[in-house]
Amino acid sequence: MPNDELLDLTISELAPRIEAREVSPVELTEAALARADRLQPRLNSFITLLHERALEKARQMEQELADGRYRGPLHGIPIGIKDNIETQGIRSTVGSLMLADNVPDEDARVVTLCEEAGAIILGKENLEEFAAGATSNNPHYGAVHNPWNLDHIPGGSSGGGGANVAAGVTFASLGTDLGGSVRLPGAFCGVVGLKQTFGRVSQRGLMVTSFNGDHIGPMTRSVADSALMLQALAGYDPLDPSTVPVPVPDYSEGLGNDLSGLTAGIPSNYFFDEIDSEVETAVRNAIAALQELGVKVVDVSLPSMEYVGALRAASLSDGVVTHEPYLASDRDKYGPNVIYRTLAGQFVLGRDYSKAMKVQRLIKEEYARVLQGVDFIVTPTTPVPAPRIDAVDIEMGGETHRVRGPGSGFISRNTSPMNGNGLPAITVPCGFSGDGLPIGVQFIGRPFEEGLLFQVAAGYEGVSPSAGVRPQL
């Protein structure tokens, strides 16, 4: 198989060939870098490409294979890292001019784990400025383009990673998810995006983040690959007090298991209330497919979701505190959308913040009760397919919704609640709009039951109309 065609495989398909020395990590990395260079003018998915460093690491991985040392399924696999995750000696900008020359002194924990597993980092990927938005229209480094249609957004804030995985540049990319920023690019770019349970993966080295609900998670081309990535990333970090010392299971163990006997909860309120008709049809078809696979489907009610907007008060407060040092010294380096979102946080009262925490607790309790009666919950990942890059607003159901800037939480309305409750959630491609844009279905599970989510997601993936379909760039 030509090296360029190898780039369209999954990690699960490629890893045995690397282990058997049928595929060279050096030639694979050279092919990935060549595709990255070729597509960068169209996708604008990287802020920094690491040609020499990636090839040096590939040569090391190839020598280890020759010496009989195989690190596991990520050995020699090219991946990408979102540019708000620290990388030692490599510029890490958070997509802002504020940190355009920032070079961290050490790697984020997840970067260390990926490299210890043998992965090869191709570069730092483009994103929404300060990871604050759903479009990846970066005012300083340029907009990221969706490989399914270059006139549309890839989703944000981890848009560069979503675009690269879909386009076959990287086999996996690490993004961050504070309101859906892994799952939105997953849905819009037609790949698998995982937000694992809060506390399952270390946040150490995640830059300029919130203090409540941020996650680092993988985007991959298959559910099996997502399981392999979480296997490398998961675990207690004694230097990160947000992580939890619970055992890490074999996430690949349940892949392929029968889904008969499982029960799916379909929310009767909120998640399907404001939704594009094509998205609803695709997700309802996914639910019907689960039933064909033996899953029992029941309606569930989540009445507290009526108040989920109150959580915004907490995130606004977090934002202004996080950005306080930069606002005082270099306010002019911010793009307009981030500065407007950030400054609003200074007007949140302590009473409002406390009420937001109360609502968050009530919502957590409600999901806990619902998930005692069902094994997982199914929702649309996004209410609409990917909007155009030049869209400021979208019209739906006679209402206007902002796509970017202040008041633009509509796109993430189905994903952000899971950041507030900390539950694991995964998006899987489930079809296409009439314009050929991907649509995603979201599966939500109980805390630390990612293995069950992988089982469900892999079972559905096998019958999804998106299976095996790739963008034609």
N, C-alpha and C positions, 0 to 999 in steps of 0.2 A: 504494500500500500504506500503511495507517495506520502512524503512527510506532511504536505499541506492537507491531505485528506485525514491524516491522523488527528488533526486539530478539531475535527467534527465528532470525535468519539467522546465518550464519557470517561471519567476517572476509573470507574468500575471495569469498563471494557479495556482500558489502556494499561492499567496497573499490572495485570498478569504478563503482558507482552514486555513491559519494562523489566519485570523480575526475571523473565526468561532470556533477557538480553536480545530480544527480537527488535526492540525499539531503543534507540540511543537517546538519552536525556539531552545530549548536546544538539543532535539534529532536531529533536522535538522543540527545544528552546529556540534554536535558530529559526525554525519555521514560525513559531509563535511570535517572535520579535519582528520577523518580516511581515507577517499579517498585521501586527500592531502598527508598524510604520506605514503600511499601505492604507489602512483604514483610519488612521488618526486624523487626516484632513477631513474626513467625512463624519466620523463619530465624535471626535474631540473628547475621547474617553479617558485620556491620561493627562495629568499635570506634569509628571516626571517619569520618563522611561529610563530603565536601568540596564542598558545593553551589556556593558562590560561586567557589571556585578552579576547579572543573571547567567551569563555564559561561564563565568568563573565558578559559580555554584554548580552549574550543569556539569562542568568538567569534573568537579569533586564528586558529584553523585555517580558519574559514569565510572570513575576510578574505584569507588566503593563497590559498585556492582562487580567490577572485574576482580576485586579482592574477596568476593563472596559475602559482602556486607549489604544486606537489603533492609532498609528501615521500615518498610511497610507500604501501603497503597498510595501514599503521597510522594514516594521516592521519585524524584525527577519530574514532578508535575508542575507546570507553570501556572501560577496564580497571580492575582492582583490584590493590592491593599488600598483601601480608601484613604485619602490623604488627610484624614483626621485621626489616624492611628499612628502612634510614634514609631519611627524607624531610626535606629542608631546611625548617625553619620549621613542620613539621607533627608533632604529637605522635606518638611512636613508642614503644609501651609494652612490646613483646614479650609482651603478654597478662598482665602482672604488675603488682601494686601497687608493686613495687620501682621501676619506671620509669614510673609513671602520669603524671608531669609532665615526662618527658624530651622535649626538642625538639632534634633534631640540627642541627648547623651546616651540613651539606652533604648532598647526595643520595648514595645508593648509586650505584655505577657503572651498574647495570642500570636504575635509575630515570632517570638522565640519558639513557641510550640509548633508552629507550622514549619519553621526551618529545621527544628529537631526531627520532625517527621519526614524531612527530605524534600519539602516543597521548594520551588524556585520562584522568587518574586520578580515579576517582569517590570513592575513599576507602581507608582502611587497614582490612584485613580481620581478623576475629576468628580466634583460633587457640588451640591448647593452650598453657597457661602455659609460657613459656620454650621453646615448640616441643618440649616433652618429653613426647610421648605420641601415641597413635593415635586419640583420640576427639574432640578439640576440645570437651570438657566443661570449660569454663574456670570456675574457682571464683570469679573476681573480676568477669568481664564476661558471664557466663552461657554456657550451652551453645549451640553451633551445631546447627541441626536440618537433617536431610537432606530436600531438596525432594521426594524420591520417597515418603517417609513420615516425617512430622515427629516420630514417636516413636523414630526411629533416628538413630544418629550419621552424620555425613558423612565420617568418617575424619579422621585428624590427621597431622601437626599443622596442616596448611594447610586446615582445614575450611571456613573462611569463603570462601576462594577457590573451592573445589570446589562449594560450595552456590551461589555467585553465578553461576558459569559455567553450571551445570546449569539454574538457574532463569531464565536469560536476563537477568540483571542486568548482568553484565559479559560482554564477548566473549572476554576472556582475563584470567587472574589470575596474578600471579607468586607462587609459593610457594617454600618451602625444603624440601630433602629430605636428611635426615641418616640416616634409616632407612627411608624410604619415604613421607615426609610430603607429597610431591606425587602419588606414584602411588597411595597408599591413598585419598585423597579422589577421585582420578581413577576408581578402581575402584568405590568405594561410591556416588559421585554420577553414574556413567555418563558420564564425560567422558574426554578424552585427557589423560594426565599424563606429562610427559617429565622424566627425569633424564639429562641429557647426560653425556658423558665428563667426568670430573674434570679441571679445567684448561681446559675449553672456554669457560666463562663466568666472569667476574670475581665473586669473593665480597666485594669491597670494599664496606663498608657493610652487611654482614650482621651483625646484632647478637648478642652473647652466644652465640657458636657453638662448635662443636668445632674442634679443630685438625686433624682427620683425617676427611675424607669428606663434609663438608657441601656442598650444591649449591643454587643458585637456578635454578628451572625453571618453565616455563609449564604451566598447565592451560587447555585450549581445548575447543571443541565439535567439532573435526575434526582429523584428522591434517594436512591442508593448512594449517590455522591454526597448528598447533604448529610446522610448518616456517617459517612467516612470522615467528613470534615468535622462534625460535632465530636466524633470519637477523639480526634486530635486536640480539640479545643477545650473540652469539658474537664472540669475538676476543680477542686478547692485550691485557692491561692492564699496562703497565709498572710500575704502582704496586701490583699484586697478584702476588706471586711464585708463587702457585699456578697462574696461567694459563700457557699454553704458546703460543709464537709459531709456530703452524702455520697454513697458509692456511685460509680459511673458504670452502667451496664454496657453490654455489647449491643450497640444500636442497630447493627445489621442483622441481628439474630432473628427478628420477627418479619423481615422482608420476605414477601411471598406467602406468608401465612394466610389462611382462610379468614375472611371477614365475617362469616356467619356467626350470629349470636351477639354481635356488637350492636349498640343502640346509638343512633345519631340524634341530637337535638337540633331542631330547626327553629330559630327564634321567630316568634309571631309578631314581634314589634321591633322597631328601630332599624335593623340591618337591611330589611327589604323595603323600608318606607320611602326612601328617596334613591331611586336606582334607574339606570338606563334600561330600556326594555330588552335590548340584546344581551346585556350583562345578566339580567334576571333569567332570561331563557336559558343561557349557557349554564348558569349555576343550578337552576331547577333540573336541567338535564343531567348534571353531575350527581345531584341527589337521587334521581331515578336510577342512574347507573349504580350507585352504591346499593340501592335496594335490590337490583339484579344480582349483586354480589353477595346478597344475604344479610345486609344491614337492615335492622329495624329502624324506622324513622318515626319520631314523635315531635309534636310541637312543644316548644318551651317558651315561657314568658320571662322577660327580664325587665320588669317595670322600672327599676332604678335607672335604666339607661336614659330615661327622660331627663335626668339631671347631669348626664355625663359632661355637658359643656362646662360645668362648674370646675372641672379639673384644670381648665385653661388658666384659672387664676394662679394655681400652683406653678404651672410651667412658665408663665410670664414672670413670676417672682424669681424663679430659678434663673431665668435668662438674664435678668438685669444684674443679679449678683455675680453670675459667671462672667459677664462682660464688663463689670465695673472697672477693672484696671485699664482696659483698652478704651472705654468710653471717656475716661478722664484724660488720656494722653493723645489718642489718635483717632478721634471720632470721624475725621474726614476720610479715613481709609475704608470705612464701611460702605457697602452698597446700600441703596435706599430701602430695599425690602427688609433687610436685617435690622437696620437702625430703627425703623418704625416699629417693628415687632418688639425689639429689645426695650426701647424707651418706655413703652406702655407698662412694663412691669413695675416701674417705680410708683405707680398709682394704685397698686393692689394693697388693700389694708390687711393688717394682721388678722382681723376677724374673717375677712374673705378667704385668706389662705387656710385658716383653721377649718372653715366650712368646706373648702375643697378637700382637705384631708378627711373630713367626716364623710363626704360623698364617696371618696375613693374607698374608704373602709366598707361602706354599705354595699357598694358595687362588688367588691371582693367577696363579701359574705354571700351575696346573691348568686354569683357564679359558682361559689363553692357548693351551695345548696343544689343548684341545677345540675352540676356535674356529679352529684351523688346518684342521680337518677338516669344519667346517660353517660356514655363512654367518651363522647366528644361532641362538639358543636360545629355546625356547618354554616358559613356565611359567604356572601360575595367578598372578595378581597377589596375591591374598589367599586364605587358606585357607577363609574363610567369607564370606557376605554381611554387610552392615552390621548389627552388633548393636544392640539397643535402647539408648537413652540411659541408662536406669536400670540396665543390666546391669553387674554387677561381675565375674561369671564367666560362661562359656559351657561347656556340656557337649557333648563330641563324642567318639565312639568310646569311651565309658566313662571318659573323662578330663575333668578340670575345668581350664580355662584362664582365667587372669586377663585381663580386658579393659582395666583401667586400674590404675595404681599399681604397686608393686614386683612384679616377676615377670611383667609384662604384655607380653612380647615376642612372644607367639604371633601376633598379628594381622600383625606386620611380618616374620614369619619368612622370607617369600619375597622381600621387597624389600630388607631391610637388608644381605644379602650383597653387593649391587651397590654399596653405599656403601663397603664394605670393599675391593672390587676396582677401583672407579672406572670400571667399564664403563658404556656408555650403555644405558638401559633405558626402554621406553615401554609404558604400559598403554593398551589400547583396549577399549571396551565389547564384550562378546561374548554378551550374553543377560541373562536375568533369572531370579531364583529364583521359586518358586511363590508367594511373597508379593509379587512385583513389584519386588524390589530388584535393582539392577544388579550384574552380575558382570563382572570384567575379566580379560583375557589379557595377559601380559607378554612382550614381545620384547626380547631382550638381544643386543647386538652387540659387534663389535670396537671398540677405541679409535678415536675420531674418525670412525667410520663411521655417523654419525647419518643421513646421506643414504640409506644402504641400509635402515636401520630405518624411515625414513619411507616408502620405497617398499613395503616389506613390510606395514607397518601400514596404509597407504592401500589397498593391494590387498585386504587382509582386510576393512577397514572397509566396502568396497563390497558385501560379501556378508554382513556381520554381521547377525544378527537384531535388533540394537539400532539399526541405521541408521534415522535419521529419527524415532526415538521420543523424546519429551520428557516430563518430569514434568508432571502436570496439577495445578497449585497452585490 
